[in-house]
């Protein structure tokens, strides 16, 4: 498994790459893990070439602090993908953390992006493999091939469920998205579960996609909680009002963190004494349960808790 960088992705904020105002506002936001500057759906076809230059300017001249700096490019079947990669990486590769590929259908799509990044990093004198890849699973072919995609390249860091385009790809009735319907349960359970398993098996971050009605914070929180329960690490925000909710849902409680650190330390001391388990405050911690405890500690360390 590749030695991938650890990045916080509790919330990924979508920002149109054609809006200088919105990119400036996003860069200045406190308490936000990840920003992706969009060249795909948020930008009209005629505005895409100009938006590339605006994104390069934003990456080079705005202070994003500790946020993950990402650019969402157009998919490999479009006429824009090639130039998206070349212009953004050539112009701002040293200030770019990841490229987000849309509508991936197979590992071949990842191979195309990976090859281009290899060439550009060598040409520009960038550290080899420094720019990571995040990928959207939003086509039925992508879901069918998600295991193949997940193991496609060491650059890959994150699998994201894009339920909007996925709905169109599968022919799902959009009237049932984001609200109560006649479907018995969570309509996205299978897709979230499958993507999360594929991601975890290959050391990737599974992330949940957008919730369109930003005026319904309760429903957004419900969807974020469903994703978190399955093991996803974060969710998209399409509006700044959703950021705080996502950051909260995907963060462990401080009391949980403190207790996890206590249990982890007690188990470590028990192992040093030659014991295979230890009981702390009525809780038995052994080799199996300490993995759950360690997950909480790892999250807390990543988020600076």
C-alpha positions in Angstrom: 0.0 0.0 0.0 1.4 3.4 -1.0 2.7 5.8 1.7 0.1 8.4 1.0 0.1 11.8 2.7 -2.5 12.2 5.5 -4.8 15.1 4.7 -7.9 16.3 6.6 -11.1 16.0 4.5 -13.9 16.5 7.0 -15.4 19.1 4.6 -14.5 19.7 1.0 -15.9 23.1 -0.1 -16.8 23.6 -3.7 -15.7 27.0 -5.1 -16.3 28.1 -8.8 -13.0 28.7 -10.4 -14.5 31.5 -12.4 -15.3 33.6 -9.3 -12.4 35.6 -7.9 -14.7 36.8 -5.0 -15.7 33.3 -3.9 -12.1 31.9 -4.1 -10.9 34.8 -2.0 -13.6 34.2 0.5 -12.9 30.5 0.7 -9.1 31.0 1.2 -9.9 33.2 4.2 -12.3 30.8 5.9 -11.3 29.4 9.3 -11.9 25.9 10.4 -12.1 24.4 7.0 -10.1 21.3 5.9 -10.3 21.3 2.1 -11.1 23.7 -0.8 -11.5 22.6 -4.4 -11.5 25.2 -7.1 -13.9 24.0 -9.8 -13.4 23.9 -13.5 -16.2 21.5 -14.2 -20.0 22.0 -13.5 -19.7 25.3 -11.8 -18.0 26.9 -14.8 -19.8 27.4 -18.2 -18.0 25.9 -21.2 -17.2 29.3 -22.7 -15.6 30.4 -19.3 -13.4 27.3 -18.7 -10.3 28.5 -20.5 -10.3 31.8 -18.6 -11.1 30.1 -15.3 -7.9 28.1 -15.5 -5.9 31.4 -15.3 -8.0 32.7 -12.5 -7.4 29.5 -10.5 -3.6 29.7 -11.1 -3.7 33.3 -9.9 -5.7 32.3 -6.8 -3.3 29.4 -5.9 -0.3 31.5 -6.3 -1.4 34.6 -4.6 -4.1 33.7 -2.0 -3.2 32.4 1.5 -5.1 29.2 2.0 -3.5 28.5 5.3 -3.4 24.7 6.1 -6.3 23.8 3.8 -5.9 21.1 1.2 -5.7 23.0 -2.2 -7.4 21.0 -4.9 -8.6 21.7 -8.4 -11.5 19.8 -9.9 -10.9 19.2 -13.6 -13.2 18.1 -16.4 -13.4 14.4 -17.2 -11.2 12.5 -19.6 -13.9 12.3 -22.3 -14.1 16.1 -22.7 -12.0 18.4 -24.8 -11.0 20.4 -21.6 -9.3 17.8 -19.4 -5.9 17.8 -21.1 -5.5 21.6 -20.9 -7.0 21.7 -17.4 -4.1 19.6 -16.2 -1.4 21.3 -18.2 -2.3 24.9 -17.5 -3.1 24.5 -13.8 0.0 22.3 -13.0 2.3 24.4 -15.1 1.1 27.6 -13.7 0.7 26.7 -10.0 2.0 23.1 -9.5 4.0 24.1 -6.4 0.9 25.5 -4.7 -1.4 22.6 -5.6 -2.0 19.6 -3.4 -4.4 17.5 -5.4 -6.2 17.2 -8.7 -9.8 16.0 -8.6 -10.9 13.9 -11.6 -14.6 13.8 -12.5 -16.7 10.9 -13.9 -14.0 8.3 -13.8 -15.2 5.1 -15.3 -12.2 2.8 -15.1 -8.5 2.7 -14.1 -7.5 3.9 -17.5 -8.9 7.4 -16.7 -6.6 7.5 -13.6 -3.7 6.3 -15.7 -4.1 9.2 -18.1 -4.0 11.8 -15.3 -1.2 10.0 -13.6 0.9 9.9 -16.7 0.4 13.6 -17.4 1.3 14.5 -13.9 4.5 12.3 -14.1 5.5 14.2 -17.2 4.7 17.6 -15.9 6.5 17.1 -12.5 9.6 16.0 -14.4 9.4 18.9 -16.8 8.8 21.5 -14.0 11.3 20.1 -11.5 8.6 19.2 -9.0 8.9 16.4 -6.5 7.9 13.2 -8.2 4.4 12.1 -7.0 3.8 15.3 -5.0 0.5 16.1 -6.6 -2.2 13.6 -5.4 -5.3 12.6 -7.2 -8.9 12.5 -5.9 -11.6 10.9 -8.0 -15.3 11.1 -8.2 -17.3 7.9 -8.6 -20.4 9.3 -10.3 -21.1 6.9 -13.2 -22.5 3.4 -13.0 -19.3 2.2 -14.8 -17.2 3.8 -12.1 -19.1 2.1 -9.3 -18.8 -1.3 -11.1 -15.0 -0.7 -11.4 -14.4 1.0 -8.1 -12.0 -1.7 -6.8 -9.9 -1.4 -10.0 -10.0 2.4 -9.7 -9.0 2.3 -6.0 -5.8 0.3 -6.7 -4.9 2.2 -10.0 -2.1 4.5 -8.9 -0.1 5.4 -5.8 -1.1 9.0 -6.4 -4.7 8.3 -5.6 -5.8 9.6 -2.2 -9.5 9.8 -2.1 -12.7 8.3 -3.5 -15.7 10.6 -3.6 -19.3 9.6 -4.2 -20.9 12.1 -6.6 -24.6 11.3 -6.2 -25.9 14.0 -8.6 -24.4 12.7 -11.8 -24.7 9.1 -10.5 -28.4 9.6 -10.3 -28.6 10.4 -14.0 -26.3 7.6 -14.9 -28.4 5.0 -13.1 -31.8 6.6 -14.0 -32.7 7.4 -10.4 -35.8 9.5 -9.9 -34.4 12.9 -8.8 -37.6 13.7 -6.9 -36.5 11.2 -4.3 -33.0 12.7 -3.7 -32.4 14.6 -0.5 -35.9 14.0 0.9 -38.2 11.3 2.1 -39.4 8.8 -0.5 -41.1 5.5 -0.7 -37.8 3.7 -0.7 -37.4 1.6 2.5 -34.1 3.0 3.9 -31.2 5.1 2.7 -31.3 5.3 -1.1 -27.5 5.7 -1.1 -26.6 3.0 1.4 -25.2 0.5 -1.2 -23.1 3.1 -3.1 -21.7 4.7 0.0 -20.9 1.3 1.5 -19.2 -0.1 -1.6 -17.1 3.0 -2.2 -16.1 3.1 1.5 -15.0 -0.6 1.5 -13.0 -0.1 -1.7 -11.3 3.1 -0.3 -10.5 1.5 3.1 -9.1 -1.6 1.5 -6.6 0.5 -0.4 -5.7 3.1 2.2 -7.8 5.9 0.6 -10.2 8.5 2.1 -13.9 7.9 1.3 -15.8 11.1 1.1 -19.5 11.8 0.6 -20.7 14.2 -2.1 -23.0 17.2 -2.2 -26.4 17.9 -0.7 -28.1 20.5 -3.0 -30.6 22.1 -0.6 -28.2 24.3 1.5 -31.3 25.9 3.1 -32.0 22.6 4.9 -29.2 22.1 7.4 -31.0 19.3 9.3 -31.2 17.2 6.2 -27.6 17.9 5.4 -26.5 16.9 8.9 -28.6 13.7 8.6 -26.9 12.7 5.3 -23.4 13.5 6.8 -24.2 11.4 9.8 -25.2 8.4 7.6 -21.9 8.7 5.7 -19.9 9.0 8.9 -21.5 5.9 10.4 -20.3 3.9 7.4 -16.7 5.1 7.8 -16.6 8.0 5.4 -14.2 10.8 6.5 -16.0 13.8 5.2 -18.6 15.4 3.0 -18.8 18.1 0.3 -20.2 21.6 1.0 -21.6 23.6 -1.8 -22.3 26.6 0.4 -20.3 28.0 3.3 -23.3 27.4 5.6 -22.7 23.7 5.3 -19.0 23.8 6.3 -19.4 23.9 10.1 -21.9 21.1 10.1 -19.6 18.8 8.1 -16.6 19.7 10.2 -18.6 18.9 13.4 -20.2 15.6 12.2 -16.9 14.1 11.1 -14.9 15.2 14.2 -14.8 12.9 17.3 -16.0 14.5 20.5 -13.2 15.7 22.8 -14.4 13.4 25.6 -14.2 10.5 23.1 -10.7 11.5 22.1 -9.5 11.8 25.7 -10.9 8.4 26.6 -9.4 6.8 23.5 -6.0 8.1 24.3 -6.4 6.8 27.9 -7.4 3.3 26.7 -4.6 3.2 24.0 -2.0 4.2 26.6 -3.3 1.6 29.1 -3.1 -1.1 26.4 0.4 -0.2 25.4 1.5 -0.4 29.0 -0.3 -3.8 29.3 1.5 -5.2 26.3 4.9 -4.0 27.7 4.1 -6.0 30.8 3.4 -9.1 28.7 -0.4 -8.9 29.0 -2.7 -9.3 26.1 -5.6 -7.3 27.4 -6.4 -4.7 30.1 -9.6 -3.6 31.8 -10.1 0.2 32.2 -13.2 1.6 33.8 -15.2 -1.5 33.0 -14.0 -1.6 29.4 -11.9 -4.5 28.2 -9.3 -3.5 25.7 -7.5 -6.1 23.6 -5.8 -6.4 20.3 -9.1 -6.2 18.4 -10.8 -3.4 20.3 -7.6 -1.3 20.4 -7.9 -0.9 16.6 -11.2 1.0 17.1 -9.6 3.1 19.8 -6.6 3.9 17.6 -8.9 5.1 14.8 -10.2 7.8 17.1 -6.7 8.7 18.2 -5.5 8.9 14.6 -8.4 11.2 13.7 -7.7 13.4 16.6 -4.0 13.7 15.7 -4.9 14.6 12.1 -7.4 17.2 13.2 -5.2 18.7 15.9 -7.4 17.7 18.7 
